[in-house]
Amino acid sequence: MRLRNKAWAEPLIAEHPELLVTSPNQFKGKWQSRFEKKQPLFIEIGMGKGGFIMGMAEKFPEYNFIGIELQTTIAAITLKKQVEAKIPNLQLILGNGDSVTEFFDDNEVDGVYLNFSDPWPKTRQAKRRLTHGSFLKGYEQVMKADGHLEFKTDNRGLFEYSLVSLNEYGMAYDQVWLDLHASIEAEDNVMTEYEEKFSKKGQPIYKLEAHFMPTGNLE
């Protein structure tokens, strides 16, 4: 989803460097300094309008969270909410999620969330999918040994591709849901804006949780 640029977006971002970072490279290895407390750190790549990452930060104050978004206006929408909410364990990044190894140090992150990522449906676009092996390598590099990856989507084709991709990379599945909202997991599930929209239409939501094997695939 692309929104037309809003005139207020860039000025708002410029006014709140304490909440949103536009040059994340400078905090590589030092993200805990952005929070009130040093706590396990979880990141969402492609946070959209922030419903999920803000919900997680409010629900789990014992963890720190960072939402990453590439589009300026969408990131500013989340920032606008955070200016009002002032959730202490939440930070935002305006930047490209494919640059996680430039933003975060090795073993700095405890978990990665991928929610309703662009499916890039054409075969020639496979390398752009956030569950492609090249992206998985980056997640593995920045995550701690006991870190985990969570992925949700309404797109069955992307979900099936992701299952194969993670398996071929050598990841281990903790759990897989083919209809998340029909499971007991739905009770504690924090939804994204897309998720709420699709689930109201009766579309099944697919989810997986997985972790990297101790031996890893890093060269």
MARPAKE-460805 format. One record per residue: residue number from 1; residue in three letters; x, y, z of N, C-alpha, C in turn. Coordinates in pm, 1 decimal, decimal comma. Example, Ala and Ser with C-alpha at 12.3 -4.5 7.8 and 13.67 -1.06 7.14 Angstrom:
REM residues 2
<rec 1 "Ala" <1319,0 -569,0 780,0> <1230,0 -450,0 780,0> <1320,0 -330,0 780,0>>,
<rec 2 "Ser" <1285,0 -225,0 708,0> <1367,0 -106,0 714,0> <1290,0 3,0 787,0>>,
//
This chain:
REM residues 219
<rec 1 "Met" <83,8 -119,0 0,0> <0,0 0,0 0,0> <87,7 124,5 0,0>>,
<rec 2 "Arg" <54,8 215,4 -92,4> <127,6 341,8 -96,6> <29,3 456,0 -76,1>>,
<rec 3 "Leu" <61,8 545,6 14,2> <-20,5 662,4 39,5> <44,2 784,2 -23,9>>,
<rec 4 "Arg" <-39,8 875,0 -67,3> <11,3 1001,0 -121,3> <82,9 1075,5 -8,2>>,
<rec 5 "Asn" <195,5 1135,8 -39,4> <271,5 1208,8 62,0> <187,2 1320,0 123,8>>,
<rec 6 "Lys" <193,2 1328,4 255,1> <121,3 1431,8 328,1> <218,8 1542,8 366,8>>,
<rec 7 "Ala" <175,0 1666,7 352,0> <263,4 1780,6 378,5> <310,6 1784,5 523,9>>,
<rec 8 "Trp" <231,1 1730,1 614,3> <265,1 1736,3 756,5> <362,4 1627,6 800,2>>,
<rec 9 "Ala" <382,7 1525,8 715,4> <458,4 1408,2 755,8> <605,2 1438,6 788,2>>,
<rec 10 "Glu" <677,4 1497,6 695,6> <819,5 1523,9 717,7> <844,0 1622,5 832,3>>,
<rec 11 "Pro" <766,1 1732,1 843,3> <785,7 1821,0 958,5> <763,3 1748,7 1092,1>>,
<rec 12 "Leu" <662,5 1661,2 1098,3> <636,1 1587,2 1221,9> <753,5 1498,2 1257,0>>,
<rec 13 "Ile" <807,6 1431,1 1157,2> <923,2 1344,0 1179,7> <1042,6 1425,2 1228,7>>,
<rec 14 "Ala" <1064,0 1541,2 1168,0> <1175,7 1627,9 1207,9> <1160,7 1677,9 1351,9>>,
<rec 15 "Glu" <1037,0 1691,9 1397,0> <1011,0 1742,5 1532,0> <1032,0 1638,0 1641,3>>,
<rec 16 "His" <1037,7 1510,2 1603,2> <1041,4 1405,3 1705,6> <1152,6 1301,9 1683,1>>,
<rec 17 "Pro" <1278,1 1348,3 1684,0> <1389,3 1253,0 1670,1> <1402,8 1160,8 1790,4>>,
<rec 18 "Glu" <1337,0 1195,2 1900,5> <1343,1 1110,2 2019,1> <1253,3 987,1 2005,3>>,
<rec 19 "Leu" <1161,8 989,1 1906,3> <1068,7 878,3 1887,3> <1091,6 802,3 1756,6>>,
<rec 20 "Leu" <1138,1 874,0 1654,6> <1158,8 812,3 1523,8> <1297,7 845,2 1471,7>>,
<rec 21 "Val" <1369,1 743,8 1428,9> <1506,5 757,6 1380,3> <1508,2 752,5 1228,2>>,
<rec 22 "Thr" <1572,5 849,6 1165,8> <1585,6 850,9 1020,1> <1723,7 806,4 973,2>>,
<rec 23 "Ser" <1819,1 797,8 1065,1> <1953,6 748,3 1033,1> <1987,2 635,3 1130,1>>,
<rec 24 "Pro" <1920,6 520,4 1112,3> <1934,6 411,5 1209,5> <2074,5 352,2 1221,2>>,
<rec 25 "Asn" <2156,3 371,2 1118,5> <2292,6 316,3 1123,4> <2370,3 366,6 1244,6>>,
<rec 26 "Gln" <2342,0 488,6 1287,5> <2418,6 547,1 1397,5> <2389,4 481,0 1531,8>>,
<rec 27 "Phe" <2281,9 402,9 1538,1> <2248,0 335,9 1664,0> <2277,2 186,1 1660,5>>,
<rec 28 "Lys" <2344,1 142,0 1556,0> <2378,3 0,6 1545,4> <2457,9 -43,0 1667,9>>,
<rec 29 "Gly" <2406,7 -143,2 1737,7> <2471,9 -192,8 1858,0> <2442,2 -111,4 1982,3>>,
<rec 30 "Lys" <2363,0 -4,1 1966,8> <2335,9 86,5 2079,9> <2187,1 117,5 2095,7>>,
<rec 31 "Trp" <2102,2 32,0 2045,8> <1959,6 61,5 2048,6> <1902,5 68,4 2189,1>>,
<rec 32 "Gln" <1960,8 -6,2 2280,7> <1906,9 -3,5 2417,1> <1915,5 135,6 2479,3>>,
<rec 33 "Ser" <2005,2 219,1 2429,9> <2018,2 355,5 2482,1> <1897,6 441,5 2446,8>>,
<rec 34 "Arg" <1815,0 396,1 2353,2> <1696,3 470,4 2312,6> <1576,5 444,7 2403,8>>,
<rec 35 "Phe" <1591,8 348,9 2494,4> <1479,9 309,8 2579,7> <1507,4 343,1 2726,2>>,
<rec 36 "Glu" <1400,6 347,6 2804,4> <1414,1 374,2 2946,8> <1483,2 259,9 3019,0>>,
<rec 37 "Lys" <1456,4 136,0 2973,1> <1513,5 18,1 3036,9> <1579,7 -70,8 2932,3>>,
<rec 38 "Lys" <1683,3 -141,0 2972,6> <1746,0 -239,6 2886,3> <1666,2 -368,6 2898,0>>,
<rec 39 "Gln" <1600,3 -407,4 2789,0> <1511,8 -523,9 2787,5> <1526,0 -596,9 2654,7>>,
<rec 40 "Pro" <1478,9 -721,7 2645,1> <1481,5 -792,8 2517,5> <1420,3 -707,4 2406,8>>,
<rec 41 "Leu" <1482,5 -713,0 2289,2> <1445,4 -624,5 2179,0> <1382,8 -701,9 2062,7>>,
<rec 42 "Phe" <1264,6 -657,3 2021,2> <1193,1 -719,2 1909,7> <1163,9 -614,2 1803,3>>,
<rec 43 "Ile" <1173,5 -653,6 1676,4> <1153,1 -559,2 1567,3> <1045,0 -609,6 1472,0>>,
<rec 44 "Glu" <969,9 -516,0 1416,5> <874,0 -547,9 1311,1> <920,8 -481,1 1183,2>>,
<rec 45 "Ile" <932,8 -558,4 1078,1> <975,8 -505,6 949,4> <852,6 -482,5 862,7>>,
<rec 46 "Gly" <826,7 -356,3 832,6> <705,8 -319,3 760,5> <590,5 -302,0 858,2>>,
<rec 47 "Met" <599,2 -200,3 943,2> <501,4 -186,1 1052,4> <368,7 -126,2 1006,4>>,
<rec 48 "Gly" <361,6 -74,2 882,8> <237,1 -13,2 838,1> <199,4 103,5 927,2>>,
<rec 49 "Lys" <73,0 110,2 964,7> <24,2 221,0 1047,1> <43,3 197,3 1196,3>>,
<rec 50 "Gly" <117,1 92,4 1230,3> <162,8 74,6 1367,4> <71,8 1,5 1462,8>>,
<rec 51 "Gly" <-41,5 -50,0 1416,1> <-134,4 -115,8 1506,0> <-73,9 -231,9 1582,3>>,
<rec 52 "Phe" <3,5 -314,3 1512,4> <61,8 -432,9 1575,5> <172,9 -396,0 1672,7>>,
<rec 53 "Ile" <270,2 -319,2 1626,8> <387,2 -292,4 1710,3> <350,5 -208,9 1832,7>>,
<rec 54 "Met" <255,4 -117,7 1818,3> <209,6 -40,8 1933,2> <131,7 -129,4 2029,8>>,
<rec 55 "Gly" <50,6 -218,6 1975,0> <-24,3 -310,9 2058,3> <66,5 -404,1 2136,6>>,
<rec 56 "Met" <172,8 -451,4 2071,1> <267,9 -540,1 2138,3> <342,7 -466,5 2248,8>>,
<rec 57 "Ala" <383,3 -342,7 2220,7> <457,7 -264,9 2319,7> <372,2 -236,1 2442,9>>,
<rec 58 "Glu" <245,4 -211,2 2422,1> <155,6 -185,4 2534,7> <127,5 -312,9 2613,0>>,
<rec 59 "Lys" <116,5 -423,8 2543,0> <83,2 -551,3 2606,9> <201,5 -611,3 2680,9>>,
<rec 60 "Phe" <322,4 -584,3 2630,7> <442,5 -644,5 2689,3> <543,4 -535,7 2729,5>>,
<rec 61 "Pro" <518,5 -465,0 2839,0> <609,2 -357,7 2881,8> <746,5 -408,6 2924,3>>,
<rec 62 "Glu" <759,8 -538,5 2942,3> <888,2 -596,3 2982,3> <980,9 -619,4 2863,1>>,
<rec 63 "Tyr" <935,8 -585,5 2742,5> <1016,9 -596,1 2621,6> <1026,6 -458,7 2555,8>>,
<rec 64 "Asn" <1131,2 -441,1 2476,2> <1144,7 -321,4 2392,5> <1111,6 -358,0 2248,0>>,
<rec 65 "Phe" <1050,5 -262,5 2176,9> <1006,2 -288,8 2040,0> <1049,0 -175,8 1947,5>>,
<rec 66 "Ile" <1080,7 -213,9 1823,9> <1112,8 -116,9 1719,2> <1032,1 -151,8 1594,9>>,
<rec 67 "Gly" <960,5 -52,8 1542,2> <887,2 -70,1 1417,3> <961,8 -2,8 1303,7>>,
<rec 68 "Ile" <977,5 -74,2 1193,4> <1050,8 -23,1 1077,0> <953,5 -4,4 960,9>>,
<rec 69 "Glu" <957,4 111,6 897,5> <869,2 139,2 784,1> <944,6 221,5 680,1>>,
<rec 70 "Leu" <927,7 184,4 553,9> <998,0 250,3 444,4> <928,5 377,5 396,9>>,
<rec 71 "Gln" <796,0 378,0 397,4> <721,3 490,3 342,3> <704,2 602,6 445,7>>,
<rec 72 "Thr" <743,4 722,1 407,2> <745,5 836,0 499,0> <608,5 866,6 559,2>>,
<rec 73 "Thr" <505,9 875,0 475,7> <373,6 910,8 526,3> <318,6 805,4 621,6>>,
<rec 74 "Ile" <338,6 679,2 588,4> <287,4 572,5 675,0> <361,9 572,4 808,1>>,
<rec 75 "Ala" <493,5 590,5 802,7> <571,2 598,4 927,3> <524,5 716,1 1011,6>>,
<rec 76 "Ala" <491,3 827,2 946,4> <446,1 945,6 1018,0> <310,3 923,5 1083,4>>,
<rec 77 "Ile" <226,8 841,1 1022,8> <96,3 808,9 1082,8> <116,7 736,8 1215,9>>,
<rec 78 "Thr" <210,0 640,9 1216,7> <241,6 571,8 1341,6> <303,6 668,3 1441,9>>,
<rec 79 "Leu" <394,1 751,8 1394,0> <458,4 849,6 1482,1> <354,9 941,0 1547,4>>,
<rec 80 "Lys" <256,9 983,4 1470,3> <152,4 1071,6 1523,4> <81,0 1004,9 1640,6>>,
<rec 81 "Lys" <55,3 874,5 1627,7> <-8,6 798,9 1736,0> <84,5 789,5 1856,9>>,
<rec 82 "Gln" <213,1 767,5 1829,0> <310,2 751,6 1937,5> <335,8 883,2 2010,8>>,
<rec 83 "Val" <326,4 994,6 1941,1> <341,3 1125,6 2005,5> <235,2 1140,5 2114,9>>,
<rec 84 "Glu" <116,0 1090,6 2086,1> <7,2 1098,5 2183,9> <19,8 990,1 2290,1>>,
<rec 85 "Ala" <53,7 868,9 2247,9> <57,7 755,3 2341,1> <181,1 756,6 2430,6>>,
<rec 86 "Lys" <295,9 797,9 2373,2> <422,3 802,3 2446,9> <452,5 668,2 2515,8>>,
<rec 87 "Ile" <447,6 561,8 2438,9> <477,7 428,5 2492,3> <628,7 420,2 2513,8>>,
<rec 88 "Pro" <675,4 401,8 2635,7> <819,0 412,0 2665,1> <906,6 303,2 2604,3>>,
<rec 89 "Asn" <848,9 188,6 2574,9> <928,5 76,4 2522,8> <910,6 59,6 2372,3>>,
<rec 90 "Leu" <881,7 170,1 2302,3> <862,6 166,6 2157,7> <943,9 274,9 2088,0>>,
<rec 91 "Gln" <1017,5 234,8 1984,5> <1089,8 326,3 1897,4> <1053,9 295,0 1752,7>>,
<rec 92 "Leu" <1070,0 393,1 1665,3> <1034,8 378,5 1524,5> <1154,1 411,2 1436,5>>,
<rec 93 "Ile" <1159,1 343,7 1321,8> <1264,5 368,4 1223,1> <1199,2 396,7 1088,0>>,
<rec 94 "Leu" <1242,6 503,7 1024,0> <1206,9 529,6 885,1> <1324,1 477,3 802,6>>,
<rec 95 "Gly" <1303,2 365,1 738,0> <1412,7 304,5 663,3> <1368,3 176,3 595,9>>,
<rec 96 "Asn" <1456,5 119,8 517,2> <1427,9 -0,7 440,5> <1458,1 -125,2 523,1>>,
<rec 97 "Gly" <1357,7 -209,2 540,0> <1373,1 -329,5 621,6> <1473,1 -429,8 568,8>>,
<rec 98 "Asp" <1516,1 -415,4 443,0> <1614,7 -510,6 391,6> <1756,3 -474,5 436,3>>,
<rec 99 "Ser" <1766,7 -369,6 518,9> <1898,5 -325,2 565,9> <1920,7 -357,0 713,7>>,
<rec 100 "Val" <1859,9 -464,4 763,4> <1868,9 -492,4 907,2> <2012,4 -509,8 955,6>>,
<rec 101 "Thr" <2099,3 -564,3 873,3> <2237,7 -584,4 916,0> <2314,7 -452,6 922,8>>,
<rec 102 "Glu" <2261,2 -348,5 859,0> <2321,5 -215,1 868,8> <2265,8 -138,9 988,5>>,
<rec 103 "Phe" <2145,3 -175,3 1029,1> <2079,0 -106,8 1140,5> <2111,7 -168,5 1276,2>>,
<rec 104 "Phe" <2131,7 -301,3 1277,5> <2149,3 -373,6 1403,4> <2278,2 -453,9 1403,9>>,
<rec 105 "Asp" <2337,9 -464,4 1521,3> <2460,9 -540,4 1537,6> <2428,5 -689,4 1543,7>>,
<rec 106 "Asp" <2528,7 -773,0 1527,4> <2509,1 -917,2 1541,0> <2456,5 -948,4 1680,7>>,
<rec 107 "Asn" <2357,7 -1034,3 1687,2> <2300,7 -1081,0 1814,6> <2236,5 -969,8 1897,6>>,
<rec 108 "Glu" <2191,4 -862,6 1833,6> <2132,3 -751,2 1907,8> <1981,1 -766,7 1925,8>>,
<rec 109 "Val" <1919,3 -847,9 1841,4> <1773,3 -857,7 1837,1> <1726,2 -993,4 1890,8>>,
<rec 110 "Asp" <1616,4 -992,3 1964,8> <1561,6 -1115,4 2021,7> <1454,8 -1179,4 1933,6>>,
<rec 111 "Gly" <1394,7 -1102,6 1846,0> <1292,1 -1159,8 1759,7> <1252,8 -1065,0 1648,6>>,
<rec 112 "Val" <1201,2 -1122,1 1538,9> <1160,1 -1045,4 1421,5> <1015,6 -1080,1 1387,7>>,
<rec 113 "Tyr" <935,4 -976,5 1361,4> <797,8 -994,8 1317,7> <783,6 -949,3 1173,4>>,
<rec 114 "Leu" <720,2 -1033,5 1092,7> <686,8 -1000,8 954,4> <536,1 -1016,4 940,8>>,
<rec 115 "Asn" <466,1 -908,9 916,7> <320,7 -913,0 911,2> <267,3 -861,5 778,7>>,
<rec 116 "Phe" <196,6 -947,9 706,4> <127,0 -909,4 584,4> <219,6 -837,1 487,3>>,
<rec 117 "Ser" <334,6 -899,2 467,0> <435,0 -844,4 375,5> <384,3 -850,1 231,6>>,
<rec 118 "Asp" <439,4 -765,2 146,8> <406,4 -766,6 4,4> <437,2 -905,3 -51,3>>,
<rec 119 "Pro" <341,0 -971,8 -115,4> <363,7 -1108,5 -165,6> <453,4 -1116,9 -288,3>>,
<rec 120 "Trp" <472,2 -1006,4 -359,0> <551,7 -1009,1 -482,2> <520,0 -1138,0 -558,9>>,
<rec 121 "Pro" <401,6 -1148,7 -617,4> <350,3 -1275,6 -669,8> <421,7 -1335,8 -791,4>>,
<rec 122 "Lys" <489,4 -1252,7 -870,1> <554,5 -1306,6 -988,7> <680,7 -1384,0 -951,5>>,
<rec 123 "Thr" <705,4 -1491,0 -1021,9> <820,9 -1577,0 -992,6> <951,2 -1498,3 -994,2>>,
<rec 124 "Arg" <966,0 -1408,3 -1086,5> <1089,7 -1329,5 -1096,6> <1106,2 -1230,7 -981,2>>,
<rec 125 "Gln" <1000,0 -1214,1 -901,5> <1005,3 -1122,4 -788,1> <1036,9 -1192,5 -656,4>>,
<rec 126 "Ala" <1062,0 -1322,7 -661,5> <1079,0 -1402,3 -539,0> <1185,1 -1345,4 -444,9>>,
<rec 127 "Lys" <1292,4 -1291,4 -500,3> <1401,0 -1240,6 -416,4> <1359,6 -1117,2 -335,4>>,
<rec 128 "Arg" <1246,3 -1057,1 -368,7> <1198,5 -941,6 -294,1> <1113,4 -981,2 -172,7>>,
<rec 129 "Arg" <1070,4 -1106,0 -168,5> <985,5 -1151,4 -58,3> <1067,4 -1155,7 70,4>>,
<rec 130 "Leu" <1009,4 -1105,2 178,7> <1083,3 -1091,8 303,7> <1115,4 -1224,6 371,4>>,
<rec 131 "Thr" <1063,4 -1333,6 315,4> <1100,4 -1466,0 366,9> <1194,3 -1538,9 270,5>>,
<rec 132 "His" <1249,2 -1467,9 173,4> <1350,0 -1526,3 84,4> <1478,4 -1552,5 163,4>>,
<rec 133 "Gly" <1556,1 -1647,5 120,9> <1677,7 -1686,1 192,1> <1774,0 -1572,1 219,0>>,
<rec 134 "Ser" <1783,1 -1475,8 128,6> <1875,2 -1363,5 148,5> <1833,2 -1278,0 267,3>>,
<rec 135 "Phe" <1702,3 -1263,4 286,6> <1652,6 -1189,6 402,7> <1670,8 -1271,2 530,4>>,
<rec 136 "Leu" <1645,0 -1401,4 520,5> <1660,0 -1488,2 637,8> <1802,8 -1482,5 691,0>>,
<rec 137 "Lys" <1898,4 -1474,5 601,4> <2038,2 -1465,4 642,6> <2062,0 -1340,0 725,9>>,
<rec 138 "Gly" <1999,5 -1230,1 685,9> <2013,5 -1106,6 761,7> <1949,4 -1115,9 898,9>>,
<rec 139 "Tyr" <1829,8 -1176,3 904,6> <1762,9 -1192,1 1033,5> <1847,7 -1278,3 1127,2>>,
<rec 140 "Glu" <1903,0 -1383,8 1072,3> <1985,0 -1473,5 1155,1> <2106,0 -1400,5 1211,1>>,
<rec 141 "Gln" <2162,7 -1313,3 1131,0> <2283,1 -1241,8 1173,9> <2255,1 -1146,9 1290,4>>,
<rec 142 "Val" <2141,5 -1077,1 1285,7> <2114,1 -978,7 1390,9> <2046,1 -1039,4 1512,8>>,
<rec 143 "Met" <1992,4 -1161,6 1497,9> <1920,5 -1222,2 1609,0> <2011,4 -1303,3 1700,3>>,
<rec 144 "Lys" <1972,9 -1307,7 1826,9> <2042,4 -1391,7 1923,2> <2015,3 -1538,0 1892,4>>,
<rec 145 "Ala" <2096,4 -1625,4 1949,9> <2085,8 -1767,5 1920,0> <1948,3 -1824,4 1952,5>>,
<rec 146 "Asp" <1884,7 -1771,2 2056,2> <1752,9 -1821,6 2095,2> <1639,7 -1734,3 2041,7>>,
<rec 147 "Gly" <1669,9 -1647,0 1945,6> <1568,4 -1560,1 1887,9> <1471,6 -1636,1 1798,9>>,
<rec 148 "His" <1358,7 -1572,8 1767,3> <1260,1 -1639,6 1684,4> <1198,9 -1543,8 1583,0>>,
<rec 149 "Leu" <1142,2 -1602,6 1479,9> <1077,9 -1529,1 1371,7> <929,3 -1561,8 1371,5>>,
<rec 150 "Glu" <844,7 -1458,9 1360,4> <700,8 -1478,9 1347,6> <654,4 -1413,6 1217,6>>,
<rec 151 "Phe" <568,5 -1485,4 1146,8> <522,4 -1438,6 1016,0> <372,7 -1462,1 1004,4>>,
<rec 152 "Lys" <298,6 -1357,4 965,8> <154,3 -1368,6 943,8> <119,1 -1312,9 807,1>>,
<rec 153 "Thr" <20,8 -1375,2 743,8> <-24,4 -1328,8 613,6> <-163,4 -1384,2 584,8>>,
<rec 154 "Asp" <-233,7 -1319,8 492,5> <-360,3 -1373,6 443,1> <-339,7 -1439,7 307,9>>,
<rec 155 "Asn" <-217,0 -1431,8 255,2> <-186,9 -1479,6 120,3> <-135,4 -1623,5 126,2>>,
<rec 156 "Arg" <-217,8 -1717,0 83,1> <-180,3 -1858,4 93,1> <-55,8 -1891,2 10,4>>,
<rec 157 "Gly" <-47,8 -1831,1 -108,8> <68,2 -1856,7 -193,1> <197,4 -1812,7 -126,5>>,
<rec 158 "Leu" <197,2 -1694,3 -66,3> <315,4 -1645,4 3,2> <346,1 -1731,6 124,7>>,
<rec 159 "Phe" <242,7 -1777,3 193,2> <263,7 -1860,3 311,2> <328,2 -1993,6 272,6>>,
<rec 160 "Glu" <278,2 -2054,5 166,8> <336,2 -2181,4 121,3> <480,6 -2161,6 76,6>>,
<rec 161 "Tyr" <505,1 -2052,7 4,9> <642,4 -2021,1 -35,8> <731,4 -2006,0 86,7>>,
<rec 162 "Ser" <681,9 -1936,7 188,3> <760,6 -1909,6 308,2> <792,7 -2037,7 384,6>>,
<rec 163 "Leu" <696,4 -2128,3 392,2> <720,8 -2256,8 458,1> <836,1 -2330,7 391,0>>,
<rec 164 "Val" <835,3 -2330,3 259,3> <941,1 -2397,2 184,4> <1074,0 -2324,4 201,9>>,
<rec 165 "Ser" <1070,7 -2191,4 192,8> <1192,7 -2112,1 202,4> <1260,7 -2130,0 338,0>>,
<rec 166 "Leu" <1183,8 -2121,6 446,0> <1240,6 -2138,1 580,4> <1293,9 -2278,8 600,3>>,
<rec 167 "Asn" <1221,9 -2376,0 546,2> <1266,4 -2514,3 558,1> <1396,9 -2536,8 482,5>>,
<rec 168 "Glu" <1405,5 -2482,9 362,5> <1527,3 -2498,6 282,7> <1645,6 -2426,8 347,0>>,
<rec 169 "Tyr" <1617,8 -2320,3 419,9> <1724,9 -2247,6 487,9> <1775,8 -2325,2 609,3>>,
<rec 170 "Gly" <1693,2 -2416,0 658,2> <1734,0 -2497,0 772,8> <1673,8 -2453,3 904,0>>,
<rec 171 "Met" <1566,6 -2372,0 896,8> <1501,2 -2327,9 1018,6> <1410,2 -2437,2 1073,3>>,
<rec 172 "Ala" <1380,3 -2428,4 1201,9> <1291,7 -2524,1 1266,5> <1161,6 -2453,9 1303,1>>,
<rec 173 "Tyr" <1049,9 -2518,5 1276,8> <920,0 -2460,4 1307,7> <880,5 -2490,5 1451,2>>,
<rec 174 "Asp" <836,1 -2385,7 1520,8> <781,7 -2402,8 1655,1> <633,2 -2432,8 1647,7>>,
<rec 175 "Gln" <565,7 -2364,1 1554,6> <424,3 -2389,9 1533,6> <378,9 -2325,9 1403,8>>,
<rec 176 "Val" <276,3 -2386,7 1343,8> <219,1 -2337,4 1219,1> <66,9 -2335,8 1233,5>>,
<rec 177 "Trp" <5,4 -2224,3 1194,2> <-140,2 -2212,0 1198,6> <-192,6 -2186,2 1057,8>>,
<rec 178 "Leu" <-288,9 -2265,9 1013,9> <-351,4 -2246,5 883,8> <-479,2 -2163,7 894,7>>,
<rec 179 "Asp" <-526,3 -2142,7 1016,3> <-641,6 -2056,6 1040,7> <-626,6 -2001,4 1182,1>>,
<rec 180 "Leu" <-544,7 -1900,6 1195,0> <-505,4 -1847,7 1325,0> <-624,6 -1810,6 1412,2>>,
<rec 181 "His" <-723,1 -1744,9 1353,6> <-835,0 -1693,2 1431,8> <-932,7 -1801,0 1474,8>>,
<rec 182 "Ala" <-915,7 -1921,4 1422,5> <-998,9 -2034,1 1465,5> <-927,4 -2117,3 1570,8>>,
<rec 183 "Ser" <-809,6 -2072,5 1613,3> <-729,4 -2146,7 1710,4> <-729,5 -2077,3 1845,6>>,
<rec 184 "Ile" <-681,7 -2147,7 1946,9> <-673,7 -2090,1 2081,4> <-574,9 -1972,9 2085,9>>,
<rec 185 "Glu" <-482,3 -1970,8 1991,6> <-383,4 -1863,4 1982,4> <-449,4 -1727,6 1960,7>>,
<rec 186 "Ala" <-570,0 -1728,8 1904,5> <-639,9 -1603,2 1874,2> <-669,4 -1521,9 1999,6>>,
<rec 187 "Glu" <-677,9 -1587,9 2114,1> <-711,4 -1518,8 2238,7> <-608,3 -1412,6 2274,9>>,
<rec 188 "Asp" <-481,1 -1439,8 2249,2> <-374,0 -1346,5 2284,8> <-312,7 -1278,4 2163,3>>,
<rec 189 "Asn" <-372,9 -1299,3 2046,7> <-317,7 -1245,5 1923,8> <-337,1 -1094,6 1913,6>>,
<rec 190 "Val" <-229,6 -1023,3 1880,8> <-237,1 -878,6 1854,4> <-247,0 -861,1 1703,8>>,
<rec 191 "Met" <-355,0 -798,5 1659,2> <-380,1 -788,2 1516,0> <-318,6 -662,7 1453,3>>,
<rec 192 "Thr" <-289,3 -673,1 1324,9> <-251,8 -557,6 1245,0> <-379,3 -500,6 1183,2>>,
<rec 193 "Glu" <-368,9 -383,8 1121,6> <-484,5 -325,1 1055,2> <-533,3 -413,8 940,9>>,
<rec 194 "Tyr" <-438,9 -467,8 862,7> <-475,4 -557,5 753,4> <-543,2 -682,5 806,3>>,
<rec 195 "Glu" <-489,6 -735,7 912,1> <-542,4 -859,2 970,1> <-687,7 -841,4 1013,1>>,
<rec 196 "Glu" <-714,9 -730,4 1077,8> <-851,9 -704,6 1122,5> <-946,0 -693,8 1003,0>>,
<rec 197 "Lys" <-899,7 -627,4 899,4> <-980,8 -609,9 778,7> <-1009,8 -743,7 711,5>>,
<rec 198 "Phe" <-907,0 -824,2 692,7> <-924,6 -950,6 622,9> <-1003,5 -1052,0 704,9>>,
<rec 199 "Ser" <-978,0 -1055,5 834,3> <-1046,8 -1154,1 918,4> <-1196,8 -1124,5 926,1>>,
<rec 200 "Lys" <-1234,6 -997,0 920,5> <-1376,0 -961,3 921,0> <-1446,4 -1011,9 795,6>>,
<rec 201 "Lys" <-1370,3 -1028,3 688,7> <-1425,9 -1081,0 563,7> <-1429,5 -1233,4 563,1>>,
<rec 202 "Gly" <-1380,9 -1294,1 670,6> <-1382,4 -1439,3 680,2> <-1262,3 -1507,6 617,6>>,
<rec 203 "Gln" <-1161,9 -1430,4 579,0> <-1042,8 -1489,6 519,0> <-955,0 -1550,9 627,7>>,
<rec 204 "Pro" <-903,9 -1671,6 605,7> <-814,6 -1731,4 705,5> <-682,8 -1655,8 714,0>>,
<rec 205 "Ile" <-629,6 -1646,4 833,7> <-500,1 -1583,3 855,9> <-399,5 -1693,5 886,2>>,
<rec 206 "Tyr" <-289,5 -1693,9 812,7> <-185,0 -1794,6 829,3> <-72,9 -1737,6 915,2>>,
<rec 207 "Lys" <-17,5 -1823,1 1000,1> <92,1 -1777,4 1086,1> <191,8 -1889,6 1108,2>>,
<rec 208 "Leu" <316,9 -1852,4 1123,0> <419,0 -1948,1 1162,4> <513,9 -1883,0 1262,0>>,
<rec 209 "Glu" <567,7 -1965,0 1348,0> <675,2 -1925,2 1438,4> <789,3 -2022,7 1415,3>>,
<rec 210 "Ala" <910,0 -1969,9 1400,2> <1024,8 -2054,8 1370,2> <1151,5 -1996,9 1431,8>>,
<rec 211 "His" <1253,0 -2079,8 1441,0> <1381,8 -2032,2 1493,0> <1494,7 -2090,9 1409,8>>,
<rec 212 "Phe" <1609,1 -2026,0 1415,9> <1726,8 -2073,4 1343,8> <1793,6 -2184,4 1423,9>>,
<rec 213 "Met" <1844,8 -2281,9 1354,1> <1912,7 -2393,0 1419,5> <2048,0 -2345,1 1474,1>>,
<rec 214 "Pro" <2094,9 -2405,0 1583,9> <2220,8 -2360,2 1646,8> <2340,3 -2354,4 1553,8>>,
<rec 215 "Thr" <2346,4 -2447,0 1457,4> <2460,8 -2449,8 1366,0> <2457,3 -2331,1 1271,6>>,
<rec 216 "Gly" <2336,6 -2286,6 1234,6> <2321,5 -2168,1 1150,3> <2369,9 -2190,8 1007,9>>,
<rec 217 "Asn" <2341,7 -2092,8 924,8> <2384,7 -2097,6 785,8> <2475,5 -1981,5 749,4>>,
<rec 218 "Leu" <2521,8 -1909,4 852,4> <2610,6 -1796,9 822,4> <2746,5 -1848,2 776,1>>,
<rec 219 "Glu" <2801,6 -1779,4 680,1> <2933,7 -1819,3 630,2> <3043,4 -1753,4 712,0>>,
//
